[in-house]
Amino acid sequence: MILTVDLGNTSTKLGLFDGDLQISFLCVDGISDNYRSLILSFIYKANIREDSIDKAILSCVVPRVYNNIFDVLASIVGERNIIDINPFTDYGIKLVMPNPQDTGDDLIVMCSYGYNLYHREMLIVSMGTATVICHVSKNGEFKHCIIAPGFSKIAETLWKNAAQLPEFELKPVNTYLADNTIDAMNVGIYNGYIGMLKSLVKGLSDEIGQDMYIIGCGGLGKKVAPYIDLFDEYDPDFVTRGLNFIAQRYLDA
């Protein structure tokens, strides 16, 4: 059995897999004060014994908590059975960029998984704290990347910096002719974000000059994907499944 851990800037995602079957999944907002308690509680609630977990894989983009999480995983499976995502390890793709060491673990995972699934020219659009668009060539080269504001961060900026704009539930509005503050913000946020995505994807695709397979992922994409005709597929848990894929195929890499 494989334990996956994906630690981002705004959430921690835990997964348990038996082969390709996902046994349990948990997404917790924020940075935890006690990862040992969080991870062990997750395992026990899934009715899984610690000694039944053979491998663990860690994607972490928050350096200050990396050692804490690694130590917890080592106590469960042992250091030799942990995959620590590394930009210099071959996961089936090549990082063709000036500073590969700066590439986020989660980007390596999703690009590796996407390319190993389809082996074609693709864009992977991750919609989380930031919006990240990655290009992987048909030869498996991770060559280009765009980073833009995340969907929720655009809304948060308005709430925090404009005194008369309230915090509210984001939802699409089927008109551009908004006549109240909430609808006006929803039109601006939804249509503005979707317009940004379309523009960036088109610009990247046009400049590369290739037909692209476009994958959308990231939990915040759930708020956007149903309202945009852009993705060939959308999977909110793409990175979690990608971690399991890498752990199965590349543990000894």
Helices and strands as residue ranges (DSSP letters): E 2-7, E 11-18, E 21-29, H 35-45, G 50-52, E 55-60, G 63-65, H 66-77, G 79-81, E 82-84, E 94-95, G 100-102, H 105-118, E 122-127, E 130-136, E 141-149, H 151-161, H 181-186, I 187-191, H 192-208, E 213-217, G 219-223, G 225-227, E 233-235, H 238-250
